[in-house]
Amino acid sequence: SAQQILSCSPNNQGCVGGNPIFAYSYLSTNYATSESAYPYASAADTTDKPCLTDGNDAGYKVTGWGLVGPGADAVKDALRV
């Protein structure tokens, strides 16, 4: 969930734009919980929220990610398996 990234991803600075590299790094070693299990709450209250998951909750896990250059051809090349 978005709130999980904001609260649990170290150094992500999500409330000031965030950094996808830190977010994906966090998600490659921790399970992502769903929005319904970990609802977004930062918009109503901008104080830092404690992380409410240990990262081992049932959910989704990123198994790979990388940076892609600009342009449609770079995206096509990155998606080739």
All heavy atoms as a GROMACS GRO file, in nm:
protein
  584
    1SER      N    1   0.083  -0.119   0.000
    1SER     CA    2   0.000   0.000   0.000
    1SER      C    3   0.088   0.125   0.000
    1SER      O    4   0.204   0.120   0.040
    1SER     CB    5  -0.091  -0.001   0.122
    1SER     OG    6  -0.022   0.036   0.239
    2ALA      N    7   0.032   0.233  -0.041
    2ALA     CA    8   0.107   0.359  -0.041
    2ALA      C    9   0.149   0.398   0.100
    2ALA      O   10   0.261   0.446   0.122
    2ALA     CB   11   0.021   0.469  -0.103
    3GLN      N   12   0.061   0.376   0.198
    3GLN     CA   13   0.095   0.411   0.336
    3GLN      C   14   0.210   0.325   0.388
    3GLN      O   15   0.296   0.372   0.462
    3GLN     CB   16  -0.027   0.398   0.428
    3GLN     CG   17  -0.002   0.452   0.567
    3GLN     CD   18   0.028   0.601   0.565
    3GLN    OE1   19  -0.048   0.678   0.510
    3GLN    NE2   20   0.140   0.642   0.622
    4GLN      N   21   0.214   0.200   0.348
    4GLN     CA   22   0.325   0.114   0.389
    4GLN      C   23   0.457   0.170   0.338
    4GLN      O   24   0.555   0.175   0.411
    4GLN     CB   25   0.304  -0.028   0.337
    4GLN     CG   26   0.417  -0.123   0.375
    4GLN     CD   27   0.404  -0.258   0.310
    4GLN    OE1   28   0.317  -0.281   0.226
    4GLN    NE2   29   0.490  -0.349   0.349
    5ILE      N   30   0.461   0.214   0.213
    5ILE     CA   31   0.583   0.273   0.158
    5ILE      C   32   0.621   0.398   0.236
    5ILE      O   33   0.736   0.418   0.273
    5ILE     CB   34   0.567   0.306   0.008
    5ILE    CG1   35   0.540   0.180  -0.073
    5ILE    CG2   36   0.689   0.380  -0.046
    5ILE    CD1   37   0.651   0.078  -0.069
    6LEU      N   38   0.522   0.485   0.262
    6LEU     CA   39   0.550   0.608   0.336
    6LEU      C   40   0.604   0.581   0.476
    6LEU      O   41   0.696   0.648   0.523
    6LEU     CB   42   0.423   0.694   0.346
    6LEU     CG   43   0.377   0.759   0.218
    6LEU    CD1   44   0.239   0.820   0.238
    6LEU    CD2   45   0.475   0.863   0.172
    7SER      N   46   0.545   0.484   0.544
    7SER     CA   47   0.580   0.460   0.685
    7SER      C   48   0.697   0.364   0.705
    7SER      O   49   0.764   0.372   0.806
    7SER     CB   50   0.458   0.404   0.759
    7SER     OG   51   0.352   0.496   0.760
    8CYS      N   52   0.719   0.275   0.611
    8CYS     CA   53   0.814   0.166   0.635
    8CYS      C   54   0.941   0.169   0.550
    8CYS      O   55   1.040   0.106   0.587
    8CYS     CB   56   0.745   0.032   0.613
    8CYS     SG   57   0.595   0.008   0.710
    9SER      N   58   0.940   0.237   0.437
    9SER     CA   59   1.056   0.238   0.349
    9SER      C   60   1.156   0.342   0.399
    9SER      O   61   1.129   0.462   0.394
    9SER     CB   62   1.011   0.272   0.207
    9SER     OG   63   1.122   0.285   0.122
   10PRO      N   64   1.271   0.298   0.449
   10PRO     CA   65   1.368   0.393   0.505
   10PRO      C   66   1.419   0.493   0.402
   10PRO      O   67   1.443   0.458   0.287
   10PRO     CB   68   1.483   0.305   0.554
   10PRO     CG   69   1.443   0.165   0.534
   10PRO     CD   70   1.319   0.162   0.452
   11ASN      N   71   1.432   0.617   0.444
   11ASN     CA   72   1.489   0.724   0.362
   11ASN      C   73   1.409   0.757   0.236
   11ASN      O   74   1.458   0.826   0.149
   11ASN     CB   75   1.633   0.691   0.321
   11ASN     CG   76   1.721   0.663   0.439
   11ASN    OD1   77   1.719   0.736   0.537
   11ASN    ND2   78   1.796   0.556   0.433
   12ASN      N   79   1.286   0.709   0.226
   12ASN     CA   80   1.210   0.728   0.103
   12ASN      C   81   1.162   0.871   0.085
   12ASN      O   82   1.145   0.917  -0.026
   12ASN     CB   83   1.090   0.633   0.100
   12ASN     CG   84   1.022   0.631  -0.034
   12ASN    OD1   85   1.082   0.660  -0.136
   12ASN    ND2   86   0.896   0.598  -0.034
   13GLN      N   87   1.139   0.944   0.192
   13GLN     CA   88   1.090   1.082   0.186
   13GLN      C   89   0.964   1.092   0.100
   13GLN      O   90   0.950   1.181   0.017
   13GLN     CB   91   1.198   1.176   0.134
   13GLN     CG   92   1.321   1.180   0.221
   13GLN     CD   93   1.430   1.269   0.168
   13GLN    OE1   94   1.434   1.299   0.049
   13GLN    NE2   95   1.516   1.314   0.256
   14GLY      N   96   0.872   1.001   0.124
   14GLY     CA   97   0.751   0.993   0.044
   14GLY      C   98   0.665   1.117   0.048
   14GLY      O   99   0.602   1.152  -0.051
   15CYS      N  100   0.661   1.187   0.160
   15CYS     CA  101   0.575   1.306   0.169
   15CYS      C  102   0.635   1.427   0.100
   15CYS      O  103   0.570   1.530   0.090
   15CYS     CB  104   0.546   1.337   0.316
   15CYS     SG  105   0.433   1.218   0.389
   16VAL      N  106   0.758   1.417   0.052
   16VAL     CA  107   0.818   1.526  -0.025
   16VAL      C  108   0.854   1.478  -0.166
   16VAL      O  109   0.952   1.521  -0.224
   16VAL     CB  110   0.942   1.587   0.047
   16VAL    CG1  111   0.900   1.661   0.170
   16VAL    CG2  112   1.045   1.481   0.079
   17GLY      N  113   0.773   1.390  -0.218
   17GLY     CA  114   0.793   1.342  -0.354
   17GLY      C  115   0.833   1.197  -0.364
   17GLY      O  116   0.803   1.130  -0.460
   18GLY      N  117   0.904   1.148  -0.264
   18GLY     CA  118   0.942   1.007  -0.263
   18GLY      C  119   1.054   0.974  -0.360
   18GLY      O  120   1.092   1.054  -0.444
   19ASN      N  121   1.105   0.856  -0.346
   19ASN     CA  122   1.212   0.808  -0.432
   19ASN      C  123   1.179   0.665  -0.471
   19ASN      O  124   1.182   0.576  -0.386
   19ASN     CB  125   1.345   0.815  -0.359
   19ASN     CG  126   1.462   0.779  -0.447
   19ASN    OD1  127   1.454   0.687  -0.528
   19ASN    ND2  128   1.572   0.850  -0.432
   20PRO      N  129   1.145   0.640  -0.598
   20PRO     CA  130   1.106   0.505  -0.638
   20PRO      C  131   1.216   0.401  -0.617
   20PRO      O  132   1.187   0.285  -0.593
   20PRO     CB  133   1.069   0.518  -0.785
   20PRO     CG  134   1.122   0.650  -0.830
   20PRO     CD  135   1.140   0.735  -0.709
   21ILE      N  136   1.342   0.441  -0.621
   21ILE     CA  137   1.450   0.345  -0.600
   21ILE      C  138   1.444   0.289  -0.458
   21ILE      O  139   1.453   0.168  -0.436
   21ILE     CB  140   1.587   0.408  -0.630
   21ILE    CG1  141   1.598   0.437  -0.780
   21ILE    CG2  142   1.702   0.318  -0.583
   21ILE    CD1  143   1.720   0.514  -0.821
   22PHE      N  144   1.424   0.377  -0.359
   22PHE     CA  145   1.411   0.329  -0.220
   22PHE      C  146   1.285   0.246  -0.203
   22PHE      O  147   1.284   0.146  -0.132
   22PHE     CB  148   1.410   0.446  -0.122
   22PHE     CG  149   1.543   0.515  -0.108
   22PHE    CD1  150   1.553   0.652  -0.126
   22PHE    CD2  151   1.657   0.444  -0.077
   22PHE    CE1  152   1.675   0.716  -0.113
   22PHE    CE2  153   1.779   0.507  -0.064
   22PHE     CZ  154   1.788   0.643  -0.082
   23ALA      N  155   1.176   0.287  -0.268
   23ALA     CA  156   1.050   0.212  -0.257
   23ALA      C  157   1.065   0.072  -0.314
   23ALA      O  158   1.027  -0.026  -0.250
   23ALA     CB  159   0.938   0.288  -0.329
   24TYR      N  160   1.122   0.060  -0.434
   24TYR     CA  161   1.139  -0.073  -0.494
   24TYR      C  162   1.241  -0.156  -0.417
   24TYR      O  163   1.227  -0.278  -0.406
   24TYR     CB  164   1.176  -0.063  -0.642
   24TYR     CG  165   1.059  -0.026  -0.729
   24TYR    CD1  166   1.062   0.088  -0.807
   24TYR    CD2  167   0.945  -0.104  -0.732
   24TYR    CE1  168   0.955   0.123  -0.888
   24TYR    CE2  169   0.837  -0.071  -0.811
   24TYR     CZ  170   0.842   0.043  -0.889
   24TYR     OH  171   0.736   0.078  -0.966
   25SER      N  172   1.343  -0.094  -0.364
   25SER     CA  173   1.439  -0.168  -0.282
   25SER      C  174   1.370  -0.226  -0.160
   25SER      O  175   1.392  -0.343  -0.124
   25SER     CB  176   1.554  -0.078  -0.238
   25SER     OG  177   1.633  -0.041  -0.348
   26TYR      N  178   1.286  -0.146  -0.095
   26TYR     CA  179   1.210  -0.194   0.020
   26TYR      C  180   1.120  -0.311  -0.020
   26TYR      O  181   1.115  -0.414   0.046
   26TYR     CB  182   1.127  -0.081   0.082
   26TYR     CG  183   1.029  -0.128   0.186
   26TYR    CD1  184   1.072  -0.155   0.315
   26TYR    CD2  185   0.896  -0.148   0.154
   26TYR    CE1  186   0.982  -0.201   0.411
   26TYR    CE2  187   0.806  -0.194   0.248
   26TYR     CZ  188   0.850  -0.220   0.377
   26TYR     OH  189   0.761  -0.267   0.471
   27LEU      N  190   1.048  -0.295  -0.133
   27LEU     CA  191   0.953  -0.398  -0.175
   27LEU      C  192   1.021  -0.523  -0.228
   27LEU      O  193   0.957  -0.626  -0.238
   27LEU     CB  194   0.857  -0.341  -0.279
   27LEU     CG  195   0.760  -0.237  -0.225
   27LEU    CD1  196   0.680  -0.175  -0.339
   27LEU    CD2  197   0.668  -0.296  -0.120
   28SER      N  198   1.149  -0.517  -0.260
   28SER     CA  199   1.217  -0.638  -0.305
   28SER      C  200   1.258  -0.726  -0.187
   28SER      O  201   1.294  -0.842  -0.206
   28SER     CB  202   1.338  -0.603  -0.392
   28SER     OG  203   1.438  -0.540  -0.316
   29THR      N  204   1.252  -0.672  -0.065
   29THR     CA  205   1.288  -0.752   0.054
   29THR      C  206   1.173  -0.762   0.154
   29THR      O  207   1.188  -0.827   0.257
   29THR     CB  208   1.411  -0.692   0.125
   29THR    OG1  209   1.383  -0.557   0.162
   29THR    CG2  210   1.533  -0.698   0.037
   30ASN      N  211   1.060  -0.698   0.126
   30ASN     CA  212   0.944  -0.702   0.213
   30ASN      C  213   0.818  -0.719   0.129
   30ASN      O  214   0.812  -0.670   0.017
   30ASN     CB  215   0.930  -0.570   0.291
   30ASN     CG  216   1.046  -0.547   0.384
   30ASN    OD1  217   1.049  -0.596   0.494
   30ASN    ND2  218   1.144  -0.471   0.337
   31TYR      N  219   0.720  -0.788   0.185
   31TYR     CA  220   0.593  -0.803   0.114
   31TYR      C  221   0.515  -0.673   0.118
   31TYR      O  222   0.515  -0.602   0.218
   31TYR     CB  223   0.509  -0.915   0.177
   31TYR     CG  224   0.558  -1.051   0.138
   31TYR    CD1  225   0.645  -1.121   0.219
   31TYR    CD2  226   0.516  -1.109   0.019
   31TYR    CE1  227   0.692  -1.246   0.182
   31TYR    CE2  228   0.562  -1.235  -0.019
   31TYR     CZ  229   0.649  -1.303   0.063
   31TYR     OH  230   0.694  -1.426   0.026
   32ALA      N  231   0.448  -0.641   0.010
   32ALA     CA  232   0.361  -0.524   0.002
   32ALA      C  233   0.221  -0.565   0.045
   32ALA      O  234   0.167  -0.663  -0.006
   32ALA     CB  235   0.358  -0.469  -0.139
   33THR      N  236   0.166  -0.492   0.138
   33THR     CA  237   0.029  -0.519   0.180
   33THR      C  238  -0.068  -0.442   0.093
   33THR      O  239  -0.031  -0.344   0.028
   33THR     CB  240   0.008  -0.481   0.328
   33THR    OG1  241   0.041  -0.344   0.344
   33THR    CG2  242   0.094  -0.565   0.418
   34SER      N  243  -0.192  -0.484   0.092
   34SER     CA  244  -0.294  -0.417   0.010
   34SER      C  245  -0.340  -0.288   0.074
   34SER      O  246  -0.320  -0.264   0.193
   34SER     CB  247  -0.413  -0.510  -0.009
   34SER     OG  248  -0.478  -0.528   0.116
   35GLU      N  249  -0.404  -0.203  -0.006
   35GLU     CA  250  -0.460  -0.078   0.046
   35GLU      C  251  -0.565  -0.106   0.152
   35GLU      O  252  -0.576  -0.032   0.249
   35GLU     CB  253  -0.522   0.004  -0.068
   35GLU     CG  254  -0.421   0.064  -0.162
   35GLU     CD  255  -0.338   0.176  -0.101
   35GLU    OE1  256  -0.387   0.248  -0.013
   35GLU    OE2  257  -0.222   0.190  -0.142
   36SER      N  258  -0.645  -0.212   0.135
   36SER     CA  259  -0.749  -0.242   0.234
   36SER      C  260  -0.690  -0.289   0.366
   36SER      O  261  -0.743  -0.262   0.472
   36SER     CB  262  -0.848  -0.344   0.179
   36SER     OG  263  -0.781  -0.465   0.148
   37ALA      N  264  -0.576  -0.358   0.362
   37ALA     CA  265  -0.512  -0.405   0.484
   37ALA      C  266  -0.430  -0.296   0.552
   37ALA      O  267  -0.410  -0.299   0.674
   37ALA     CB  268  -0.423  -0.526   0.453
   38TYR      N  269  -0.380  -0.200   0.474
   38TYR     CA  270  -0.295  -0.094   0.529
   38TYR      C  271  -0.337   0.036   0.462
   38TYR      O  272  -0.271   0.087   0.372
   38TYR     CB  273  -0.149  -0.126   0.498
   38TYR     CG  274  -0.045  -0.060   0.586
   38TYR    CD1  275   0.071  -0.128   0.618
   38TYR    CD2  276  -0.061   0.069   0.634
   38TYR    CE1  277   0.168  -0.069   0.698
   38TYR    CE2  278   0.035   0.129   0.712
   38TYR     CZ  279   0.149   0.060   0.744
   38TYR     OH  280   0.245   0.120   0.822
   39PRO      N  281  -0.450   0.094   0.506
   39PRO     CA  282  -0.507   0.210   0.436
   39PRO      C  283  -0.421   0.335   0.443
   39PRO      O  284  -0.346   0.355   0.539
   39PRO     CB  285  -0.640   0.233   0.506
   39PRO     CG  286  -0.644   0.146   0.624
   39PRO     CD  287  -0.529   0.050   0.618
   40TYR      N  288  -0.436   0.418   0.343
   40TYR     CA  289  -0.364   0.544   0.334
   40TYR      C  290  -0.418   0.641   0.438
   40TYR      O  291  -0.538   0.662   0.448
   40TYR     CB  292  -0.378   0.603   0.194
   40TYR     CG  293  -0.301   0.731   0.172
   40TYR    CD1  294  -0.163   0.728   0.164
   40TYR    CD2  295  -0.366   0.853   0.159
   40TYR    CE1  296  -0.091   0.845   0.144
   40TYR    CE2  297  -0.296   0.970   0.138
   40TYR     CZ  298  -0.158   0.965   0.131
   40TYR     OH  299  -0.086   1.079   0.112
   41ALA      N  300  -0.330   0.703   0.518
   41ALA     CA  301  -0.374   0.794   0.624
   41ALA      C  302  -0.293   0.923   0.628
   41ALA      O  303  -0.326   1.012   0.704
   41ALA     CB  304  -0.364   0.724   0.759
   42SER      N  305  -0.189   0.936   0.549
   42SER     CA  306  -0.100   1.051   0.560
   42SER      C  307  -0.161   1.181   0.511
   42SER      O  308  -0.118   1.288   0.553
   42SER     CB  309   0.031   1.024   0.487
   42SER     OG  310   0.107   0.932   0.561
   43ALA      N  311  -0.260   1.177   0.422
   43ALA     CA  312  -0.317   1.301   0.370
   43ALA      C  313  -0.388   1.381   0.478
   43ALA      O  314  -0.381   1.502   0.483
   43ALA     CB  315  -0.412   1.272   0.256
   44ALA      N  316  -0.456   1.312   0.569
   44ALA     CA  317  -0.532   1.380   0.674
   44ALA      C  318  -0.442   1.429   0.786
   44ALA      O  319  -0.474   1.525   0.854
   44ALA     CB  320  -0.637   1.284   0.730
   45ASP      N  321  -0.329   1.365   0.805
   45ASP     CA  322  -0.239   1.399   0.915
   45ASP      C  323  -0.097   1.379   0.864
   45ASP      O  324  -0.055   1.270   0.834
   45ASP     CB  325  -0.268   1.306   1.033
   45ASP     CG  326  -0.176   1.329   1.151
   45ASP    OD1  327  -0.094   1.423   1.147
   45ASP    OD2  328  -0.185   1.253   1.248
   46THR      N  329  -0.021   1.486   0.854
   46THR     CA  330   0.111   1.478   0.792
   46THR      C  331   0.222   1.438   0.890
   46THR      O  332   0.339   1.435   0.852
   46THR     CB  333   0.149   1.611   0.726
   46THR    OG1  334   0.146   1.714   0.825
   46THR    CG2  335   0.055   1.645   0.613
   47THR      N  336   0.189   1.406   1.015
   47THR     CA  337   0.293   1.360   1.106
   47THR      C  338   0.340   1.222   1.063
   47THR      O  339   0.266   1.146   1.000
   47THR     CB  340   0.241   1.353   1.251
   47THR    OG1  341   0.129   1.265   1.256
   47THR    CG2  342   0.203   1.491   1.302
   48ASP      N  343   0.463   1.189   1.096
   48ASP     CA  344   0.517   1.058   1.059
   48ASP      C  345   0.434   0.948   1.124
   48ASP      O  346   0.401   0.953   1.241
   48ASP     CB  347   0.662   1.045   1.103
   48ASP     CG  348   0.756   1.129   1.019
   48ASP    OD1  349   0.718   1.166   0.906
   48ASP    OD2  350   0.867   1.158   1.067
   49LYS      N  351   0.403   0.848   1.046
   49LYS     CA  352   0.326   0.734   1.095
   49LYS      C  353   0.424   0.618   1.120
   49LYS      O  354   0.512   0.593   1.041
   49LYS     CB  355   0.224   0.689   0.991
   49LYS     CG  356   0.130   0.796   0.944
   49LYS     CD  357   0.020   0.819   1.045
   49LYS     CE  358  -0.081   0.918   0.996
   49LYS     NZ  359  -0.044   1.055   1.013
   50PRO      N  360   0.407   0.546   1.231
   50PRO     CA  361   0.493   0.430   1.254
   50PRO      C  362   0.462   0.319   1.155
   50PRO      O  363   0.350   0.308   1.105
   50PRO     CB  364   0.458   0.388   1.397
   50PRO     CG  365   0.319   0.438   1.417
   50PRO     CD  366   0.307   0.564   1.336
   51CYS      N  367   0.560   0.240   1.125
   51CYS     CA  368   0.541   0.124   1.037
   51CYS      C  369   0.458   0.020   1.111
   51CYS      O  370   0.493  -0.020   1.223
   51CYS     CB  371   0.677   0.066   0.997
   51CYS     SG  372   0.663  -0.070   0.882
   52LEU      N  373   0.348  -0.023   1.052
   52LEU     CA  374   0.257  -0.115   1.116
   52LEU      C  375   0.268  -0.258   1.064
   52LEU      O  376   0.181  -0.339   1.089
   52LEU     CB  377   0.112  -0.066   1.101
   52LEU     CG  378   0.084   0.074   1.157
   52LEU    CD1  379  -0.060   0.114   1.129
   52LEU    CD2  380   0.114   0.079   1.306
   53THR      N  381   0.373  -0.288   0.992
   53THR     CA  382   0.392  -0.423   0.941
   53THR      C  383   0.538  -0.461   0.957
   53THR      O  384   0.626  -0.376   0.958
   53THR     CB  385   0.350  -0.434   0.792
   53THR    OG1  386   0.372  -0.568   0.748
   53THR    CG2  387   0.429  -0.339   0.705
   54ASP      N  388   0.563  -0.589   0.971
   54ASP     CA  389   0.702  -0.633   0.979
   54ASP      C  390   0.758  -0.670   0.842
   54ASP      O  391   0.869  -0.716   0.829
   54ASP     CB  392   0.716  -0.750   1.076
   54ASP     CG  393   0.642  -0.875   1.033
   54ASP    OD1  394   0.583  -0.877   0.922
   54ASP    OD2  395   0.640  -0.972   1.111
   55GLY      N  396   0.677  -0.650   0.737
   55GLY     CA  397   0.722  -0.680   0.601
   55GLY      C  398   0.705  -0.824   0.561
   55GLY      O  399   0.738  -0.862   0.449
   56ASN      N  400   0.653  -0.905   0.652
   56ASN     CA  401   0.634  -1.047   0.621
   56ASN      C  402   0.487  -1.083   0.608
   56ASN      O  403   0.453  -1.199   0.598
   56ASN     CB  404   0.698  -1.134   0.730
   56ASN     CG  405   0.848  -1.121   0.728
   56ASN    OD1  406   0.910  -1.126   0.624
   56ASN    ND2  407   0.907  -1.100   0.845
   57ASP      N  408   0.399  -0.983   0.610
   57ASP     CA  409   0.256  -1.007   0.595
   57ASP      C  410   0.229  -1.063   0.456
   57ASP      O  411   0.299  -1.033   0.361
   57ASP     CB  412   0.177  -0.877   0.610
   57ASP     CG  413   0.196  -0.815   0.748
   57ASP    OD1  414   0.231  -0.888   0.842
   57ASP    OD2  415   0.175  -0.693   0.761
   58ALA      N  416   0.125  -1.142   0.446
   58ALA     CA  417   0.088  -1.195   0.315
   58ALA      C  418   0.058  -1.080   0.223
   58ALA      O  419  -0.004  -0.982   0.262
   58ALA     CB  420  -0.033  -1.286   0.328
   59GLY      N  421   0.106  -1.088   0.104
   59GLY     CA  422   0.084  -0.980   0.007
   59GLY      C  423   0.162  -1.007  -0.120
   59GLY      O  424   0.176  -1.121  -0.161
   60TYR      N  425   0.215  -0.903  -0.176
   60TYR     CA  426   0.287  -0.912  -0.302
   60TYR      C  427   0.434  -0.879  -0.281
   60TYR      O  428   0.468  -0.800  -0.195
   60TYR     CB  429   0.226  -0.813  -0.403
   60TYR     CG  430   0.078  -0.831  -0.418
   60TYR    CD1  431  -0.011  -0.752  -0.344
   60TYR    CD2  432   0.027  -0.928  -0.501
   60TYR    CE1  433  -0.148  -0.770  -0.355
   60TYR    CE2  434  -0.109  -0.946  -0.512
   60TYR     CZ  435  -0.196  -0.867  -0.439
   60TYR     OH  436  -0.330  -0.885  -0.451
   61LYS      N  437   0.519  -0.939  -0.362
   61LYS     CA  438   0.662  -0.913  -0.350
   61LYS      C  439   0.718  -0.879  -0.487
   61LYS      O  440   0.689  -0.945  -0.586
   61LYS     CB  441   0.733  -1.034  -0.292
   61LYS     CG  442   0.873  -1.003  -0.244
   61LYS     CD  443   0.919  -1.108  -0.146
   61LYS     CE  444   1.033  -1.054  -0.067
   61LYS     NZ  445   1.071  -1.142   0.040
   62VAL      N  446   0.799  -0.775  -0.493
   62VAL     CA  447   0.868  -0.738  -0.615
   62VAL      C  448   0.984  -0.834  -0.633
   62VAL      O  449   1.065  -0.852  -0.542
   62VAL     CB  450   0.918  -0.592  -0.607
   62VAL    CG1  451   1.007  -0.557  -0.724
   62VAL    CG2  452   0.801  -0.496  -0.597
   63THR      N  453   0.992  -0.899  -0.747
   63THR     CA  454   1.100  -0.995  -0.769
   63THR      C  455   1.212  -0.940  -0.854
   63THR      O  456   1.317  -1.002  -0.866
   63THR     CB  457   1.045  -1.124  -0.834
   63THR    OG1  458   0.983  -1.089  -0.958
   63THR    CG2  459   0.946  -1.193  -0.742
   64GLY      N  460   1.191  -0.824  -0.914
   64GLY     CA  461   1.297  -0.762  -0.993
   64GLY      C  462   1.254  -0.625  -1.040
   64GLY      O  463   1.137  -0.600  -1.059
   65TRP      N  464   1.350  -0.538  -1.053
   65TRP     CA  465   1.323  -0.403  -1.102
   65TRP      C  466   1.452  -0.345  -1.154
   65TRP      O  467   1.560  -0.395  -1.126
   65TRP     CB  468   1.262  -0.314  -0.993
   65TRP     CG  469   1.352  -0.288  -0.877
   65TRP    CD1  470   1.371  -0.368  -0.769
   65TRP    CD2  471   1.438  -0.176  -0.860
   65TRP    NE1  472   1.463  -0.312  -0.684
   65TRP    CE2  473   1.506  -0.195  -0.737
   65TRP    CE3  474   1.465  -0.062  -0.934
   65TRP    CZ2  475   1.599  -0.102  -0.690
   65TRP    CZ3  476   1.557   0.028  -0.885
   65TRP    CH2  477   1.622   0.008  -0.764
   66GLY      N  478   1.442  -0.241  -1.234
   66GLY     CA  479   1.560  -0.175  -1.286
   66GLY      C  480   1.523  -0.041  -1.346
   66GLY      O  481   1.406  -0.010  -1.366
   67LEU      N  482   1.622   0.036  -1.375
   67LEU     CA  483   1.601   0.166  -1.437
   67LEU      C  484   1.593   0.149  -1.587
   67LEU      O  485   1.666   0.069  -1.645
   67LEU     CB  486   1.715   0.261  -1.400
   67LEU     CG  487   1.733   0.290  -1.251
   67LEU    CD1  488   1.855   0.377  -1.228
   67LEU    CD2  489   1.608   0.356  -1.195
   68VAL      N  490   1.504   0.224  -1.650
   68VAL     CA  491   1.483   0.216  -1.793
   68VAL      C  492   1.508   0.354  -1.852
   68VAL      O  493   1.463   0.455  -1.799
   68VAL     CB  494   1.338   0.171  -1.826
   68VAL    CG1  495   1.314   0.168  -1.975
   68VAL    CG2  496   1.310   0.035  -1.764
   69GLY      N  497   1.579   0.356  -1.961
   69GLY     CA  498   1.607   0.483  -2.029
   69GLY      C  499   1.483   0.541  -2.093
   69GLY      O  500   1.378   0.477  -2.097
   70PRO      N  501   1.494   0.662  -2.143
   70PRO     CA  502   1.377   0.727  -2.203
   70PRO      C  503   1.341   0.667  -2.339
   70PRO      O  504   1.426   0.612  -2.408
   70PRO     CB  505   1.422   0.872  -2.218
   70PRO     CG  506   1.571   0.864  -2.229
   70PRO     CD  507   1.612   0.747  -2.144
   71GLY      N  508   1.216   0.679  -2.373
   71GLY     CA  509   1.172   0.638  -2.506
   71GLY      C  510   1.107   0.502  -2.510
   71GLY      O  511   1.134   0.415  -2.428
   72ALA      N  512   1.022   0.485  -2.609
   72ALA     CA  513   0.947   0.361  -2.625
   72ALA      C  514   1.038   0.241  -2.651
   72ALA      O  515   1.014   0.132  -2.602
   72ALA     CB  516   0.845   0.376  -2.738
   73ASP      N  517   1.145   0.261  -2.727
   73ASP     CA  518   1.235   0.149  -2.757
   73ASP      C  519   1.304   0.097  -2.631
   73ASP      O  520   1.322  -0.022  -2.615
   73ASP     CB  521   1.341   0.190  -2.861
   73ASP     CG  522   1.280   0.207  -3.000
   73ASP    OD1  523   1.174   0.146  -3.027
   73ASP    OD2  524   1.338   0.281  -3.081
   74ALA      N  525   1.342   0.188  -2.542
   74ALA     CA  526   1.404   0.146  -2.416
   74ALA      C  527   1.307   0.066  -2.331
   74ALA      O  528   1.345  -0.034  -2.269
   74ALA     CB  529   1.455   0.267  -2.339
   75VAL      N  530   1.180   0.107  -2.329
   75VAL     CA  531   1.078   0.033  -2.254
   75VAL      C  532   1.057  -0.103  -2.316
   75VAL      O  533   1.052  -0.205  -2.246
   75VAL     CB  534   0.946   0.112  -2.248
   75VAL    CG1  535   0.834   0.030  -2.184
   75VAL    CG2  536   0.966   0.242  -2.171
   76LYS      N  537   1.049  -0.110  -2.448
   76LYS     CA  538   1.032  -0.240  -2.516
   76LYS      C  539   1.150  -0.332  -2.486
   76LYS      O  540   1.131  -0.451  -2.457
   76LYS     CB  541   1.020  -0.219  -2.666
   76LYS     CG  542   0.890  -0.159  -2.710
   76LYS     CD  543   0.892  -0.137  -2.861
   76LYS     CE  544   0.773  -0.058  -2.908
   76LYS     NZ  545   0.780  -0.026  -3.051
   77ASP      N  546   1.271  -0.279  -2.491
   77ASP     CA  547   1.389  -0.361  -2.461
   77ASP      C  548   1.388  -0.412  -2.317
   77ASP      O  549   1.424  -0.526  -2.290
   77ASP     CB  550   1.518  -0.282  -2.486
   77ASP     CG  551   1.545  -0.258  -2.633
   77ASP    OD1  552   1.486  -0.331  -2.718
   77ASP    OD2  553   1.624  -0.167  -2.665
   78ALA      N  554   1.346  -0.328  -2.223
   78ALA     CA  555   1.343  -0.366  -2.082
   78ALA      C  556   1.239  -0.474  -2.056
   78ALA      O  557   1.257  -0.557  -1.967
   78ALA     CB  558   1.314  -0.244  -1.995
   79LEU      N  559   1.131  -0.476  -2.133
   79LEU     CA  560   1.024  -0.573  -2.110
   79LEU      C  561   1.046  -0.706  -2.182
   79LEU      O  562   0.976  -0.802  -2.156
   79LEU     CB  563   0.890  -0.514  -2.154
   79LEU     CG  564   0.841  -0.397  -2.069
   79LEU    CD1  565   0.714  -0.338  -2.129
   79LEU    CD2  566   0.818  -0.440  -1.926
   80ARG      N  567   1.146  -0.713  -2.268
   80ARG     CA  568   1.174  -0.840  -2.336
   80ARG      C  569   1.229  -0.939  -2.235
   80ARG      O  570   1.319  -0.909  -2.157
   80ARG     CB  571   1.272  -0.819  -2.449
   80ARG     CG  572   1.210  -0.746  -2.563
   80ARG     CD  573   1.297  -0.755  -2.687
   80ARG     NE  574   1.234  -0.676  -2.790
   80ARG     CZ  575   1.289  -0.569  -2.848
   80ARG    NH1  576   1.410  -0.533  -2.816
   80ARG    NH2  577   1.224  -0.504  -2.940
   81VAL      N  578   1.176  -1.057  -2.241
   81VAL     CA  579   1.220  -1.162  -2.149
   81VAL      C  580   1.292  -1.270  -2.225
   81VAL      O  581   1.260  -1.304  -2.332
   81VAL     CB  582   1.100  -1.222  -2.072
   81VAL    CG1  583   1.144  -1.330  -1.977
   81VAL    CG2  584   1.027  -1.112  -2.000
   0.00000   0.00000   0.00000
